[in-house]
Amino acid sequence: MISPLTHLLLALLLSFSPVAFTTSNVGVTRSEVEDDAHSMMQRTLLEKENITTLSHWAKPVHGGQGKCRTILEIVLAHPSLFSTLATAVGVVPGLADVLDDPEAEITLFAPTNNAFTRAFDTYVPLPIEEFLELPQAVEQTLLYHAVGEAFYTPQLPDTLTTLQGETISVTRNKFHIMLDPFVPESVHIVGPNIPACKSVIQVIDLVMVPESVANLF
């Protein structure tokens, strides 16, 4: 469970449809669309490699040998995956301290850089740079990605209550564990069970914006 210090920090913090396009309606050529698709595929493949690297890098920590790494340390150590997330964390006063608490028991659904790009290219109706200038929206969105218990994938319940207060459903099939938050499509766990002291990181492929924040746009 979350330590008293983490509860205090969180209390202080809280006191403060995909657009389809065609080449005809956006004025781009087929070659440009193909180039974009190729670039996206390259980014996706590179991201998978980076997630595999992260998983191997984190394995020794799970055994409890040596100093554990906090969520914040892991995020900062992997900018190829989490530089945008790190920037967002820095927007919210006190959140870095929460994520750097080795006694905290948190599940963080950590969106990758591509997860941010995908969300702000599809269903979030403003540029990410403008979003990062809205501290309250950033805070509520990041807290929507966190749960006040450490859940490895086998223990994930069907419904999660986030630190932001709204809930997320969890569904499973033969190949994936998916989150069904207030976004136009399911969110997949693409990098499961990264240990972070008493917490755990579940890497996801799409930023989740809660309903209360989406209504601000």
ZANU-230208 format. One record per residue (C-alpha): y, x, z; residue in three letters. Coordinates in Angstrom, 2 decimals, always signed. Layout:
ZANU-230208
@yy Y	xx X	zz Z	aa ALA
...
end
This chain:
ZANU-230208
@yy +0.00	xx +0.00	zz +0.00	aa MET
@yy +3.66	xx +1.06	zz -0.32	aa ILE
@yy +5.03	xx +3.20	zz +2.52	aa SER
@yy +7.96	xx +1.95	zz +4.68	aa PRO
@yy +10.27	xx +4.45	zz +2.96	aa LEU
@yy +9.29	xx +3.11	zz -0.45	aa THR
@yy +9.79	xx -0.49	zz +0.74	aa HIS
@yy +13.30	xx +0.45	zz +1.89	aa LEU
@yy +14.16	xx +2.13	zz -1.39	aa LEU
@yy +12.85	xx -0.83	zz -3.40	aa LEU
@yy +14.82	xx -3.25	zz -1.24	aa ALA
@yy +17.98	xx -1.27	zz -1.96	aa LEU
@yy +17.21	xx -1.29	zz -5.66	aa LEU
@yy +16.68	xx -5.04	zz -5.75	aa LEU
@yy +19.94	xx -5.70	zz -3.95	aa SER
@yy +21.96	xx -4.38	zz -6.61	aa PHE
@yy +9.74	xx -13.09	zz -31.91	aa SER
@yy +9.02	xx -10.00	zz -33.98	aa PRO
@yy +11.31	xx -10.06	zz -36.99	aa VAL
@yy +9.33	xx -9.91	zz -40.20	aa ALA
@yy +11.02	xx -8.22	zz -43.15	aa PHE
@yy +10.38	xx -7.67	zz -46.81	aa THR
@yy +11.77	xx -5.20	zz -49.27	aa THR
@yy +13.64	xx -8.06	zz -50.91	aa SER
@yy +15.63	xx -9.13	zz -47.87	aa ASN
@yy +16.60	xx -5.77	zz -46.44	aa VAL
@yy +17.33	xx -3.88	zz -49.65	aa GLY
@yy +14.84	xx -1.03	zz -49.28	aa VAL
@yy +12.48	xx +0.36	zz -51.88	aa THR
@yy +8.70	xx +0.36	zz -51.76	aa ARG
@yy +8.69	xx +4.16	zz -51.41	aa SER
@yy +10.94	xx +3.90	zz -48.35	aa GLU
@yy +8.61	xx +1.37	zz -46.75	aa VAL
@yy +5.61	xx +3.60	zz -47.51	aa GLU
@yy +7.43	xx +6.62	zz -46.06	aa ASP
@yy +8.21	xx +4.67	zz -42.89	aa ASP
@yy +4.59	xx +3.57	zz -42.58	aa ALA
@yy +3.39	xx +7.15	zz -43.08	aa HIS
@yy +5.82	xx +8.43	zz -40.45	aa SER
@yy +4.68	xx +5.75	zz -38.01	aa MET
@yy +1.05	xx +6.70	zz -38.58	aa MET
@yy +1.85	xx +10.36	zz -37.94	aa GLN
@yy +3.70	xx +9.48	zz -34.73	aa ARG
@yy +0.78	xx +7.31	zz -33.59	aa THR
@yy -1.77	xx +10.07	zz -34.22	aa LEU
@yy +0.40	xx +12.62	zz -32.42	aa LEU
@yy +0.83	xx +10.23	zz -29.51	aa GLU
@yy -2.94	xx +9.79	zz -29.22	aa LYS
@yy -3.32	xx +13.58	zz -29.08	aa GLU
@yy -0.64	xx +13.78	zz -26.38	aa ASN
@yy -2.33	xx +11.04	zz -24.33	aa ILE
@yy -5.66	xx +12.89	zz -24.58	aa THR
@yy -3.91	xx +16.08	zz -23.42	aa THR
@yy -2.34	xx +14.20	zz -20.52	aa LEU
@yy -5.69	xx +12.72	zz -19.47	aa SER
@yy -7.37	xx +16.14	zz -19.43	aa HIS
@yy -4.39	xx +17.70	zz -17.64	aa TRP
@yy -4.52	xx +15.08	zz -14.88	aa ALA
@yy -8.28	xx +15.17	zz -14.26	aa LYS
@yy -8.36	xx +18.00	zz -11.66	aa PRO
@yy -5.84	xx +16.11	zz -9.53	aa VAL
@yy -8.14	xx +13.08	zz -9.23	aa HIS
@yy -10.61	xx +15.16	zz -7.25	aa GLY
@yy -8.01	xx +15.78	zz -4.56	aa GLY
@yy -8.00	xx +19.55	zz -5.03	aa GLN
@yy -4.63	xx +21.19	zz -4.52	aa GLY
@yy -1.23	xx +19.50	zz -4.44	aa LYS
@yy -1.17	xx +16.09	zz -6.02	aa CYS
@yy +1.35	xx +15.22	zz -8.72	aa ARG
@yy +3.62	xx +12.22	zz -8.26	aa THR
@yy +4.42	xx +9.69	zz -10.96	aa ILE
@yy +7.83	xx +11.30	zz -11.47	aa LEU
@yy +6.36	xx +14.78	zz -11.81	aa GLU
@yy +3.89	xx +13.59	zz -14.44	aa ILE
@yy +6.57	xx +11.74	zz -16.41	aa VAL
@yy +8.91	xx +14.74	zz -16.41	aa LEU
@yy +6.09	xx +17.13	zz -17.31	aa ALA
@yy +5.26	xx +15.22	zz -20.53	aa HIS
@yy +8.48	xx +14.64	zz -22.48	aa PRO
@yy +6.54	xx +14.23	zz -25.73	aa SER
@yy +5.24	xx +10.98	zz -24.25	aa LEU
@yy +7.79	xx +9.92	zz -21.65	aa PHE
@yy +11.26	xx +11.34	zz -22.38	aa SER
@yy +12.71	xx +7.86	zz -22.95	aa THR
@yy +11.06	xx +6.55	zz -19.78	aa LEU
@yy +12.50	xx +9.51	zz -17.85	aa ALA
@yy +15.97	xx +8.71	zz -19.18	aa THR
@yy +15.58	xx +5.07	zz -18.15	aa ALA
@yy +14.44	xx +6.06	zz -14.64	aa VAL
@yy +17.57	xx +8.20	zz -14.30	aa GLY
@yy +19.75	xx +5.16	zz -15.01	aa VAL
@yy +18.59	xx +3.36	zz -11.85	aa VAL
@yy +19.86	xx +4.84	zz -8.55	aa PRO
@yy +17.02	xx +5.61	zz -6.15	aa GLY
@yy +14.16	xx +4.84	zz -8.52	aa LEU
@yy +13.30	xx +8.50	zz -9.06	aa ALA
@yy +12.81	xx +8.85	zz -5.28	aa ASP
@yy +10.41	xx +5.91	zz -5.27	aa VAL
@yy +8.36	xx +7.40	zz -8.11	aa LEU
@yy +8.39	xx +10.82	zz -6.42	aa ASP
@yy +6.96	xx +9.54	zz -3.13	aa ASP
@yy +3.43	xx +10.98	zz -2.75	aa PRO
@yy +2.59	xx +8.31	zz -0.16	aa GLU
@yy +3.50	xx +5.37	zz -2.39	aa ALA
@yy +0.65	xx +3.28	zz -3.79	aa GLU
@yy +1.94	xx +2.01	zz -7.12	aa ILE
@yy +0.50	xx +1.15	zz -10.50	aa THR
@yy +3.01	xx +2.12	zz -13.18	aa LEU
@yy +2.46	xx +0.74	zz -16.65	aa PHE
@yy +4.20	xx +3.62	zz -18.38	aa ALA
@yy +5.53	xx +2.98	zz -21.90	aa PRO
@yy +5.46	xx +5.93	zz -24.26	aa THR
@yy +8.39	xx +6.97	zz -26.45	aa ASN
@yy +6.74	xx +5.08	zz -29.32	aa ASN
@yy +6.41	xx +2.02	zz -27.08	aa ALA
@yy +10.17	xx +2.01	zz -26.60	aa PHE
@yy +10.79	xx +2.53	zz -30.31	aa THR
@yy +8.39	xx -0.28	zz -31.23	aa ARG
@yy +10.00	xx -2.75	zz -28.83	aa ALA
@yy +13.57	xx -2.01	zz -29.87	aa PHE
@yy +12.61	xx -2.10	zz -33.55	aa ASP
@yy +11.05	xx -5.54	zz -33.19	aa THR
@yy +11.81	xx -8.02	zz -30.42	aa TYR
@yy +14.65	xx -6.50	zz -28.36	aa VAL
@yy +17.86	xx -7.50	zz -30.15	aa PRO
@yy +19.99	xx -4.46	zz -29.38	aa LEU
@yy +19.77	xx -0.67	zz -29.82	aa PRO
@yy +18.04	xx +1.24	zz -27.06	aa ILE
@yy +21.23	xx +3.25	zz -26.46	aa GLU
@yy +23.05	xx +0.03	zz -25.54	aa GLU
@yy +20.16	xx -1.11	zz -23.35	aa PHE
@yy +20.32	xx +2.15	zz -21.36	aa LEU
@yy +23.97	xx +1.39	zz -20.61	aa GLU
@yy +22.95	xx -1.77	zz -18.73	aa LEU
@yy +21.67	xx -0.50	zz -15.33	aa PRO
@yy +20.65	xx -3.92	zz -14.00	aa GLN
@yy +18.62	xx -4.72	zz -17.13	aa ALA
@yy +17.00	xx -1.28	zz -17.05	aa VAL
@yy +16.16	xx -1.63	zz -13.35	aa GLU
@yy +14.59	xx -5.07	zz -13.73	aa GLN
@yy +12.64	xx -3.95	zz -16.80	aa THR
@yy +11.24	xx -0.84	zz -15.12	aa LEU
@yy +10.29	xx -2.75	zz -11.96	aa LEU
@yy +8.47	xx -5.20	zz -14.25	aa TYR
@yy +6.27	xx -2.25	zz -15.23	aa HIS
@yy +5.24	xx -1.52	zz -11.63	aa ALA
@yy +2.89	xx -3.13	zz -9.12	aa VAL
@yy +2.85	xx -2.40	zz -5.40	aa GLY
@yy -0.82	xx -1.37	zz -5.29	aa GLU
@yy -2.76	xx +1.34	zz -7.10	aa ALA
@yy -5.14	xx -0.33	zz -9.54	aa PHE
@yy -7.54	xx +1.66	zz -11.70	aa TYR
@yy -8.69	xx -0.35	zz -14.69	aa THR
@yy -12.00	xx -1.59	zz -13.19	aa PRO
@yy -10.04	xx -3.10	zz -10.28	aa GLN
@yy -7.24	xx -4.75	zz -12.27	aa LEU
@yy -7.05	xx -8.45	zz -11.30	aa PRO
@yy -6.46	xx -11.23	zz -13.80	aa ASP
@yy -2.85	xx -11.66	zz -12.65	aa THR
@yy -0.45	xx -9.01	zz -11.38	aa LEU
@yy +2.75	xx -9.64	zz -9.45	aa THR
@yy +5.21	xx -6.92	zz -10.40	aa THR
@yy +7.81	xx -5.28	zz -8.16	aa LEU
@yy +10.39	xx -7.16	zz -10.22	aa GLN
@yy +8.85	xx -10.43	zz -9.01	aa GLY
@yy +7.50	xx -11.92	zz -12.25	aa GLU
@yy +3.80	xx -11.90	zz -13.11	aa THR
@yy +1.70	xx -10.37	zz -15.88	aa ILE
@yy -1.72	xx -11.57	zz -17.00	aa SER
@yy -4.55	xx -9.14	zz -17.69	aa VAL
@yy -7.16	xx -9.86	zz -20.36	aa THR
@yy -10.12	xx -7.85	zz -21.56	aa ARG
@yy -12.34	xx -7.68	zz -24.59	aa ASN
@yy -15.05	xx -5.30	zz -25.72	aa LYS
@yy -12.57	xx -2.63	zz -26.77	aa PHE
@yy -9.29	xx -3.11	zz -24.92	aa HIS
@yy -7.57	xx -4.04	zz -21.70	aa ILE
@yy -4.44	xx -6.00	zz -22.58	aa MET
@yy -1.43	xx -7.17	zz -20.65	aa LEU
@yy +0.16	xx -10.49	zz -21.55	aa ASP
@yy +3.72	xx -10.38	zz -20.25	aa PRO
@yy +6.80	xx -12.20	zz -21.53	aa PHE
@yy +6.82	xx -10.46	zz -24.92	aa VAL
@yy +5.81	xx -11.69	zz -28.40	aa PRO
@yy +2.51	xx -9.81	zz -28.46	aa GLU
@yy -0.13	xx -8.29	zz -26.18	aa SER
@yy +0.39	xx -4.88	zz -24.68	aa VAL
@yy -2.54	xx -2.46	zz -24.70	aa HIS
@yy -3.45	xx +0.15	zz -22.12	aa ILE
@yy -3.86	xx +3.21	zz -24.34	aa VAL
@yy -4.07	xx +5.89	zz -21.66	aa GLY
@yy -5.94	xx +4.56	zz -18.63	aa PRO
@yy -6.23	xx +5.80	zz -15.07	aa ASN
@yy -3.90	xx +8.82	zz -14.82	aa ILE
@yy -3.98	xx +9.71	zz -11.10	aa PRO
@yy -0.63	xx +10.37	zz -9.42	aa ALA
@yy -1.19	xx +11.14	zz -5.71	aa CYS
@yy -1.93	xx +7.71	zz -4.20	aa LYS
@yy -0.58	xx +5.95	zz -7.28	aa SER
@yy -1.92	xx +5.58	zz -10.80	aa VAL
@yy -0.34	xx +5.55	zz -14.26	aa ILE
@yy -1.61	xx +3.24	zz -16.99	aa GLN
@yy -0.06	xx +4.31	zz -20.31	aa VAL
@yy +0.91	xx +1.35	zz -22.52	aa ILE
@yy +1.93	xx +0.91	zz -26.15	aa ASP
@yy +4.87	xx -1.53	zz -25.87	aa LEU
@yy +7.78	xx -1.92	zz -23.49	aa VAL
@yy +7.63	xx -5.18	zz -21.54	aa MET
@yy +10.96	xx -6.95	zz -21.05	aa VAL
@yy +10.79	xx -9.70	zz -18.39	aa PRO
@yy +12.02	xx -13.20	zz -19.15	aa GLU
@yy +15.00	xx -12.87	zz -16.80	aa SER
@yy +16.22	xx -9.81	zz -18.72	aa VAL
@yy +15.43	xx -11.21	zz -22.17	aa ALA
@yy +17.68	xx -14.16	zz -21.38	aa ASN
@yy +20.62	xx -11.76	zz -21.00	aa LEU
@yy +20.50	xx -10.70	zz -24.64	aa PHE
end
